[in-house]
Amino acid sequence: ELAAAYQDEHRLPYGLYVEPGTAGRLQDRFRVDRYPTLVLLDGTGRTLWRGHPNDAAKLEEVIREAFR
């Protein structure tokens, strides 16, 4: 419920996933150490970028590089 409220409040155009507890498989797999963290994956599951969702300039740069 809190994740959905955060997503609505900040009008995020992407899904949120929160694992219960202090550690979890996704948190560990993507080395999430703070929230919010956005992880951009390519079609093979490789991490292209990890950072704060508000760092739009860097994220856009990575997306442009990926589609060259």
N, C-alpha and C positions, 0 to 999 in steps of 0.2 A: 504494500500500500504506500509506503514512504517513497519507494522508487517511482511509482506511478505519479504520485503527487509532485515529486521533483521534476519529472519529465514534463508534466503539464505546466507547472509554474515557469519553467525555463524554455518552454516551447521547443524541446529538443526533437530534431527530425530523425532520430535513430532510437533503436530499442535500448532499454536498460536491463541489465541482469545483475542481481545482487544475490550472493550466496549467503546462507545463514551461517552464523558462527564467525570465528576469527580467521579461519583459513579454509581454502577449498581448492578443488582441482582447477577451476578456471582462473582463480586468483593466482595460484602458483604457476600455472602454465604460461600466463601472460605477464607475470612479474608485476602484478598490481600491488603497489605499496601505499597508495593514497587514492582518495575519491574526490571528485570524479576522475576517472581515467578512461580515455578513449583509445581503443586499439583498432587500427586499420589493418585488415588482412587482405591478401590477394586471393585469387581463386584456388590456390593450392594450400591455403592456410598459413602461409608465411607472413610474419609480422612485417608490415611496411612502415608503420609508425606507431608510437605510443606516446601519449601526452595528455595535456589538459584539453578538454573540448573547446575552450575559449581561444586556443592558439590557432585560430582559423588560417592565418597567413602561412604558417609552417605546414599545416595539414593540406592546404590547397597546393602548395609547392610539391609536396610528396605525391599527391594525386596526379598533378600534371606530369611529373617525371615518370610515373607508372604507366601512363597512357601515351608516351612518345613512341 
